[in-house]
Amino acid sequence: MPAPAIVTIALTATDPITAIYQQHHGWLLRWLRGKLQCADQAADLAHDTFVRLLTNTHQPALREPRAYLTTVAQRLVIDHYRRLSLEQAWLDTLAHVPELTAMSPEERLDILQTLHRIDTMLDGLPAPVRSAFLLSHLEGLSHAEIAARLAISERTVHRYLVQAIARCILLIA
């Protein structure tokens, strides 16, 4: 099997992103260390912040680069803590699984990755749509029960569930 292609981006000293990196990377790294209390994780998220800047197809003219970098980095920190919380909940659940039905490390990883994808999907939904989806799929409520619980029409429940399923399909594709 051939090795995957590695994409490189050549940046020059006159490139605006290179200048932003040179001027603000150290500051961003220190800011992230203060938030995360972990130098390695801070370095990873600083890297991811600049990758987002590089891969942004709608490169904004950055008059305030630190404000932009802070916004991107803060979102990555939130995602990091959400992922940790989800992983801890999964580990807590696994702790209650009897040894005879325990899963292999591969199965655990597959389920954890699936949970991350579901979390990403749910995070992108408006709150009422997310609520309807969870009531339907986790609690097994009917459209009528969901409508009563959320004080909306059954037609709206149906529309919300279609919207949630459409988002699932888009993320899978």
N, C-alpha and C positions, 0 to 999 in steps of 0.2 A: 504494500500500500504506500503511495507516495506521501511524503511529508506535507503537512498543511502549509500553504503559502503564508509568508509573514509580510504584513503590510508595514512599510516604513514611510514616515513622513519627514521629508527633509525641511528643516527650518533654518533660516538664516538669522544672523544677528539683527538684521533690519526688520524681521518679521514682527508684527505687533504682539503675537502670542508669545514669542520668545522673550520679548521685552517684559511682558506682564509676568511671565514665569520667573525671569531673573530678578525682577524687582519685588515680587510678592510671594514667591514660594516659601521662603523662610518664615515670613510672617504667618502665612496660612498654616504651615506645619506647627508653629508654636500655638496658634489659636486652637487647632484641632487637638493637640496634646492636652491643652487645658480642659477641653470638653470631654475627651475620652480617657484620660489618665493612662494611655498606652501608646508608647512611641511607635510601635509597629503598626497598630491600627490607624494612628494618625497619618503615618507615611502612606499607607494604602489609600486612605480617603483623600489625602492631598493629591495623590496621583490620579485617582478617579475624578476629582474635581477638574483637573487640567485636561483629562481625556474628554470630559463632557464639553469643555470649552473648545477643544480641537475638533470634536465631531459635531458640534452644533452647526447645522446647515444654515441657520439664520444668524450668522455672526453679528451680534450687536456692536455698535461703536461704543467702546467702554470708556466713558468719561470717569466713572468711579469703579475701577477694577476690583477694589477690595469689597465693595458692597455686592457686586456680582458674584465674586468668589465666595463670599460669606453665605449668600443665599443658596448657591449650589451646594456648598459644603454642608450647610445646616440640613438641607434635604437629605443628603447622603448619610448624615449622622442619625437622623430620624429613621431612615430605612435600616440602618445598621442596628439600632436598638429594637426596632420592630422585629427584625430577623432574629435577634438574640432572644427576645421574648417568646417568639413562636417556637424556636428551637428548645427553649427551656420547658415550655408547656408540653412539647412532644416528648422530651426526656422524662418529665414527670409522669406522663401517661405510660411510657415504656416501663417505668419502675414498677408499675402495678400489673404488668403482664406476667402471667406464670411462666416459669422457665421452659416448660414443655412446649408452649406456644410462642416462645420468643423468636424474633425474626433475625435473619442473617444481617450482617452489616450492609450488604448491598440493598436488601429490602428496606432497611431503615433509611438509607440514603435516598432511595427512590421515593419513599413516602414523604420525607422531609422536603425534597425538591418539589413534589406535588403540592405540599402545603404552602411553600413559598409562592408557587404560581397562583394558587387559589387566593392567597393573601393579597398578591398584586392585583388580581382581578377584582376582588372585593373593595380594595382601597380606591380603585378608579370609579366606583359606582356612587351615584348620589345616595345619601343616607336612606331615604324611603325605599329606593330600589333594593339596596343592600338588605334592609330589614325584611322586605317581602321575600327576597330570595332565601335568606336564612330561615325564616319562619316556614317556608315551604319545604326546603331541603333538609334542615336539621330537626325541626319539630314536626314535620309531616302534616302541617295544617292545610286544609282545603282553601280554595280561593275565597269562599264565603267566610271562613274563620279568620283568614288574614285580613280581609276587608273590614270585618268587625273590630279586630284588634288594632288596626292602623287607622280606623275611621275614614276609610276611602271606599270607593265603589269596587265591585268585583271586576269590572272592566279595567279599572286602573291597576288592580292587582295583576290581571292578565298582561297588560301593557308593560308593567314593571318586570315581570318574570321573563317576558320576551326580550326586553332590553338586557337583562342580566345574562340570559343564555347567549344572546348575540355577542356580548362582550367575551364570554367564555370561548366561543367559537373563534373570534378574532385573535385571541391570545394563543389558541392552539394552532391555528393555521400558520 
